[in-house]
Amino acid sequence: MNHVISAKGLEMHFPGCDALQGVDLNIKQGTVFALLGENGAGKTTLIRILMGYQKASAGSCSVLGLDPVRDELEIRRRVGYVSDAPALYDWMQVGEIGWFASAFYPDGFMDKYREAIERYELPQSRKIRHLSKGQRAKVALALALAHDPELLILDEPTSGLDPLVRREFLESMIERAATGRTVFLSSHQIAEVERVADEIAVLHAGKFRIVDSLSELRDSVHKITVSLSDPLISLPQIEGPTELLSEETEGRQRRFVVRGDAQQVLKLWEGRTGVHQIQARAATLDELFVACTRGIPSKLESDGKQSTGDTATGDTATGDTATERQAS
């Protein structure tokens, strides 16, 4: 199968920081692919490598069948890209920056750009320096979409957008995928991602913890709550194909997030001395994200070294560290 984005063994090492540690990835055409991760997980580094702005320390990747190192200009012509901090010429007006960008693209760019800024209610005569953060984000989105790219790569694209525009934009991403276009979306807005994504990846400590379709994850990931008579009671270890993603204890309740056969786990624990009640339900995407990034410390440390610059302490990510943004 031909993939719009393909990566094999990608590594990126900075002094004192392993931003990516052997990343493998394949994204099919016509997919909305969502990349989730904490601060410093490696999201922006991965995107910069795919766009040719940074050269990987090891491994290989292709975008639209092109090599980002050799074919970076062709990739930028065929891909719409919005960074987490778009670089725009502050002295230009909204209309002027569209005219400037149109020189790099085929005819029709300017017409579609004007349609976009009108839809976003942006005044053509206002200088970029006088725009709010949300308005600047709208300009960046209009520029990225005006040449109707085969692939759209978005790094925190809805940051600063008001709720209505954010919702309309995300719905338009579903429409793009339906026409065969592909969207690669990096975001910390988990509720938004859950509404639009076909495929989900969770990047932690420079490695993927989860890469799968959203529908498959909804069916295979469960949260199990066990009520015990004594919090010190030990439960049999989960074995076989079922994977324990996280475990936490609160009073006499023990909570687990597992991936695989939840019924196997229930049968393993039901009827044991000290077990009062067991409940299982499908885990939310937010719970899955927390399990992948705050799960079992010893396992996470063995899966990916904790020297990747992870600094977040919340449940969701808000951006990538400055180290990630260093040029190669």
N, C-alpha and C positions, 0 to 999 in steps of 0.2 A: 504494500500500500504506500502511495506517495503521501507524505505528511507535509503540512504547511510549515511547521516548525519541528525540527528534530535535533536532539542533543544526545551526546554519548560521552560519559565520563568527564563532564566539564568540571574543572577546578579553577579556583581563583584565590591566590595567596597574596596577602599584603603583609608587610612587616608586623609580626605579632598577631595576625588575624587570618584565619582560613575562611574566607567568605563563602566559597563553594567547595564541596568535597565529593566529587564524583557524581554529578547530577546527570541522570538519564531522563529524557522527555520526548514524547511524540504527540503532536497535536494534529487532529484530522481537520480537513476542510469543512466549513460550515458549522463550526463549533464555537460556543462561548466558553472559553477556558478561564477559570478564575484561580489566581495564585494568592494564597493567604500565608501570612507569616508575621512573626514578631518584628520589633525593631532590630535591625542588624542580622536578620535571618538570611539575607542574601538576595532578596527580591529585586532590588534596583540593580545590583551587580549583574544578575542573570539577564535582565532586560538590556542593560548597556552592552553586554557581550553579543546578544542577539542582533542589536542594531549596529554593531560594528564600532561603537564608541570606545570599546575596551577589548583588549586581546586576552583571551583566557590563558591561564598558566599551563593548562593541560586539557586534553580532550578535544572534541570537535562538535560543530553544530552547523545546521543549515536553515535558512529562512527562504521560503518559496523556491527551494532547490538551489539557492545561492549561498556562497561562502561569505559570511559577514566581514572577513578580513580582506578578501580580494575584491568583493563586489559590493562594498558598503554604499557607494553612490546609487547603484541600481536598486538596492534594497530600500534606501530612503525615498526613491522615486515611487516605489510600488507599495510602500507601507505607510500608513498613517500612524504617527507617534505623538503621544502627549506624555511628557515627563511629569514627575511629581512637583517640579518647580520650573515651569516653562520659561525659556529665555526669549523675551520679546524686546524689540527696540522701543524703549520708552518714549523717544522723541517722535515716533511715527503716530499717525492717526489710525483709527481702527480700519478705515477704508484703505489707507496707504499700505498697511502691512499686508493686506490681501493682494493688492496690486503687485507688491514686491515679490511675494511668494509665487504668484501666478507665472512668473518667468521661468520657473523650474518645472512646470507641469503642462500637460496638453491643454488645448482650447476647451473652454467650458468651466475651468477652475473658478474664474472670477464670478460667473453667474451663480454657481452653487455657493460660493463664499458669501455673496450678498444675500442670498436666500437664508443662509444660516444665521448671519448676524441680525437680519430682520426678525427671524423667528426667536432669537435670543434677546431681542429688544436692545441691541447695542447701537449707540449713535455713531455713524461713520466718521463724523468730524472730531470726535473726542480723542485726545492723545492717550496713548497707552498708560503713561505715568499717572493719569488722573482716574484710572479705572480701579474699582475695588478688586479684591482677590477673586471673588466670584466672577466678575466681569472678565478679568484676565483669563480665567479658566475657560470661559465661553469662547473667547477669541482663539485660544489654543485648540479647542475642540473644533471650531469652525474651520481653522486652517488644516487640521488633520483629516477632516471629512470631505473637504471640497473637491479632491481629485478622486473620490469614490474608490478608496484603496482596497486591494484584495485582502489585506490583513491590517487590522487595527490593533496597535499595542498601546495600552493605557496604563500608566502608573499613577494610581490614586486619582482618577479623572474627575470624580465628583466632589473632591475637596473644595469647599467654598461655594458650591452651588446651593440655591435654595431648594427646599424639598420638592416642589412641583417640577422644576426644571430637571432635577436629579431623577425623578421618576420617569419623566418623558424621555430623557436621554437613555436610561437603562432599557426601557421598553423598545427604543429604536435599535438597541444592540441585538435584541431577539429578532427583530425584523431583518437586520443585516444578515444574521446567520441563516435565516430562512431562505435568503437569496443566494446562498453559497459562499458568502463572505465569512471570514474568520475573525473572532475577537479574542485577544489575549488581555485579560484584565487583572491588574494587581490592585487589591483593595483591602482595607481593614474594616469596611462596612459589611459585616457578616450577613446581616438581614437582607441587604441589597443583593449580595452575591447569591444567596439562597434562592432569591426570586428569579434570577436570570440565567444562572450558569448551567451548562450541560456537564462539564467536567470540573473537578475540584482537585487542587493540589495544596498540601500544607508543607511549607518549607520551614525546617527548624534546624538551627546550628549548621547551616550549609548543606543539609541533606533533605530529601523528600521523605516525610513520614507517611504521607498518604497521597496517592494519585489514583483517582477512580471517577466514574460517573456519579453524579449526584443521586440518581435513582438507585444505583447499586449501594451507595453508602447508606441511604435511608433504610434499605432492606437489611443490611448486614451489621450495622453498628447499633448497639443497645446499651442503655444504662440500667444497671441492676442494683437494687437497694436491698440489703440484707439486715433484718432486725435480729439482734443477738441478746441473750440473757446476760452475757458477760463480754465486754468489749475485747477481752484478751483471748477469747476463743479463736483458735486457728482454723481456717477453712482449707479444704484440699486445693492443691495447685491446679490451675487450668492447664490442660494438656491438649495435644493434637493440633488441628488447624485453627482453632479459636485463639485469638490474640488478645491478651490483656493490655489495654492502652493506658488505663489509669486506675488508681485505687486511693481512696481517702476514708478516714474514720472520723465520725462525729458522734460522740457519746456512745450509745450502743448500736448505732447504725454504721454499716460499712457500705460504701458506694463504689461501684466498679463501672468502667466503660470498656466494653469488649467488642471485638470485631470477629464475626463468624457465627457459629451456632449457639445462640443464647439458650436454647432449650437444653443443649448438652450441659451447660453450666448449671442451669436450674436443677436438672436431675442429679448432678454431682453433689449439690448442697442440700437439697430438700430432705427433710426427715432426719437430719443430723442433730445430735444432742446440742442444745443451746440455741438452735436456729428457730426463731419464732415465726418469721414471715419473710418471704422473698417476693419482690415485685420486679418486673422487667417491662421496659417500654423502649420504643425507638429513640435514640439519642438525637438531639438537635445538632445543627451544624456548629453552633456556638459551643456546645458541650464537646463535640468531636475536636474542635480547634484547641480548646483548653486541655483536653486529654493528650493531644499530640505535642503540646508545647509545655505543659506543666504536669505531665503524667508521672511516670515512674523514674525518678532521678537517675538511678544506677543504669537503667536501660537506655535512657536518653543520652547519657554520657558515653555509653559504649557505641550507640548509633552515630553520634556526632559530637566531637570534642566541644567543650564549652568555652573555647577560645575564639569564637567567631564574632565577638563584639555584641552579643545579645545584652541589652541593657534594660529592656522593658520589664515592668513588674505587673502590668495590667493583664486583662484577659484577651485584649485585642491589640493589634499593632497600629501604630500611628505614623509610620514612616521608616526609612532606613537611615543608618548612621552615616555620619560624614565620611567615615573610613571607606564605606562602600562606594562613595561617589568619587574617590580618587581616580584620576586617569591612569591608564596603564603606562 
